[in-house]
């Protein structure tokens, strides 16, 4: 029993470790930039303070723009499917290699933007392979400037967790769940913006 | 008394599930385990037409809906080939069917299929579901998607539907070889333990 508990914790930790690895990279980058800033400041002491401040600003912006993607196994991810607050959650399962997913992604972005003040939150759950996170997923998020929250779900034993997402899901991508604390709908299909809007509206009082 | 409660609750669950699935554009349409699967005549990568009826000696078939362009299907290519090597001689050959619309996915057209089969040294038929008539009958929704069939007097009966194993990422980390376990059970005349499994896959392109 105890062993099993630890095993789960290790699993979560392992998943988290990837996030830490990315954070570590940021920190290393951070240090490098700081070093450069320091070097510039030391070598040209006469430079005005304004410039120093502006370089710090650039540095902060650079940090903000680099997207961070948290990686979850299903146990850790499941909380996103069961929020009990007053929001409407639109959860889209996708991957960068999935052409119909990419096609419908702007619709989810649009919902995220236009329905924000109606208490709707979009979550994009990437099922990209872990080795593609750095190569494909993060560059994709950067390139398309995705505004919705993106997380990665990495749990190879899909036979165990797919039915927990929905009994109706065969496992094909894309797939979407819309829910609030009162009801939930599952869709194994691609959406046009009109269709998606219609479905989301059903959840808005 | 206890039994009737069980039956009633089982019925309730079935009703509940069907209520949820019926309006889902028939996601679960197609074959269930126990159904008799249709035969077909589809073009192989060598240009010849292939039907299940051609395999007089076979005891059944490992029908795999798969393609070139889906990363999950690609991840399983070697394992599908290994299945054929292991079970064709025992009476359960692999029959691979490429179900995608090749106008949408040109990377899955017949030439691309030929090239892929040659590069990977496929020893099984790799058929194209021209006109996309067969995969909806089976109810395949994604690649890869396996239907294990057993020859019976009534026809080719579906014995297992689902995934190849429980880890698409890492073959070495697989703990359950669903298809192998199912074929082994059929060969041993035993009941298949897991008759249906699910896995992430690429939706079939229409």
Boltz contact constraints between the chains, C-beta under 6 A:
constraints:
  - contact:
      token1: [A, 97]
      token2: [B, 71]
      max_distance: 6.0
  - contact:
      token1: [A, 127]
      token2: [B, 200]
      max_distance: 6.0
  - contact:
      token1: [A, 156]
      token2: [B, 167]
      max_distance: 6.0
  - contact:
      token1: [A, 156]
      token2: [B, 169]
      max_distance: 6.0
  - contact:
      token1: [A, 157]
      token2: [B, 166]
      max_distance: 6.0
  - contact:
      token1: [A, 158]
      token2: [B, 199]
      max_distance: 6.0
  - contact:
      token1: [A, 158]
      token2: [B, 200]
      max_distance: 6.0
  - contact:
      token1: [A, 159]
      token2: [B, 166]
      max_distance: 6.0
  - contact:
      token1: [A, 159]
      token2: [B, 197]
      max_distance: 6.0
  - contact:
      token1: [A, 159]
      token2: [B, 198]
      max_distance: 6.0
  - contact:
      token1: [A, 162]
      token2: [B, 198]
      max_distance: 6.0
  - contact:
      token1: [A, 167]
      token2: [B, 17]
      max_distance: 6.0
  - contact:
      token1: [A, 168]
      token2: [B, 20]
      max_distance: 6.0
  - contact:
      token1: [A, 168]
      token2: [B, 21]
      max_distance: 6.0
  - contact:
      token1: [A, 168]
      token2: [B, 24]
      max_distance: 6.0
  - contact:
      token1: [A, 168]
      token2: [B, 27]
      max_distance: 6.0
  - contact:
      token1: [A, 170]
      token2: [B, 141]
      max_distance: 6.0
  - contact:
      token1: [A, 171]
      token2: [B, 142]
      max_distance: 6.0
  - contact:
      token1: [A, 171]
      token2: [B, 198]
      max_distance: 6.0
  - contact:
      token1: [A, 171]
      token2: [B, 199]
      max_distance: 6.0
  - contact:
      token1: [A, 171]
      token2: [B, 200]
      max_distance: 6.0
  - contact:
      token1: [A, 171]
      token2: [B, 201]
      max_distance: 6.0
  - contact:
      token1: [A, 172]
      token2: [B, 141]
      max_distance: 6.0
  - contact:
      token1: [A, 172]
      token2: [B, 142]
      max_distance: 6.0
  - contact:
      token1: [A, 172]
      token2: [B, 201]
      max_distance: 6.0
  - contact:
      token1: [A, 172]
      token2: [B, 203]
      max_distance: 6.0
  - contact:
      token1: [A, 173]
      token2: [B, 203]
      max_distance: 6.0
  - contact:
      token1: [A, 188]
      token2: [B, 27]
      max_distance: 6.0
